[in-house]
């Protein structure tokens, strides 16, 4: 089929694909074979098996196979390559390397996320080395290594992608097992890189020490515009280090450090960072245990900053009525640009919600307001609803779930 389309697939690649396809088809058929009342007829199970096989073969043919790129005119390459979700062993990686070498002169963006799933460690590391080495001649600006079980060994196996790309602007290492040692490897490999404007880290086990290594990277990345280190077990000392390192530049547009136990201790450092970032549009500090003290520090800084903030995420921070005044003032001060406010699962209660409502009334551009799970009753819910109805003409979401609003309040 590939030959008739003018996109031949090598025997090795066909064999590897066939083995993978058969395993997936067999699994799909096995799942479909049973129902809650018994087994399906054998003919139906066979059809399910054949259908799954056919779907995968057609997908491979439509993609043209990796080999097609090897014979492609390099000048026809778009500058982007995506190998994501294709599990590469040594043989397949060698084929891919040949294709990548052919188009390396025009490559700028490479997505090699989730490319070693199910491979033994030695083979996975070899595949990463082979593909990384093939990309050496390219002048890459964007690299996505997410969803690979890297750890320190994997990071170092892909070292050529990190240490020998002087023009690298964006790097994604999300869900890669970026432990303390892996973060140290990232720091070492990126020590000569000063052009990063985007660094994405998520769902890793970096801890404070890992964050300190990443902070070193940020300290020599003055063009950083988009930084994420969410769900990475970063505590107070790590959070403070990250915030201080980010003050190196003045180009930050998006900051996401959500789901880390940073506590109120990080408040002053975050406040100092916010004050010197005139381009900041999105601030996500959800679930960082700021409490009133930390939230107030950040909110006051926002109110005094010149940024045109569009999204404020402060959910799950134990903010009470005591902290609501500063948050409301921040919302009001950014009312001309603010589009989204997320304060869900705090402890505002009615008194805090009434205070927040005053800030919402001065933010006519809001399209999304989330105050779910804030122990609101009729008074607080009605105050927020009235502020939104009277001031936010373009509002598409007002979330007040998980509050105890009476029927009278709902009617109002």
Buried (B, 14 or more C-beta within 10 A) or exposed (E): EBEEEEBBBBEBBBEBBBEBBBEBBEEBBEEBBEEEEEEBEEEEBEBBBEBBBEBBBEEBBEBBBBBBBBEBEEEEBEBEBEBBEBBBBBBBBBBBBBBBBBBBEBBBBBBBBBBBEEBEEEBBBBBBBBBBBBBBEBBBBBBBBBBBBBBBBBBBBBBBBBBBBEEBBBBBBBBBBBBBBBBBBBBBBBEEBEBBBBBBBBBBBBBBBBBBBBBBBBBBBBBBBBBBBBBBBBBBBBBBBBBBBBBBBBBBBBBBBBBBBBBBBBBBBBBBBBBBBEBBBBBBBBBBBBBBBBBBBBBBBBBEBEBEBBBBBBBBBBBBBBBBBBBBBBBBBBBEBBBBBBBBBBBBBBBBBBBBBBBBBBBBBBBBBBBBBBBBBBBBBBBBBBBBEEBBEEBEEBBBEEBEBEEEBEEE
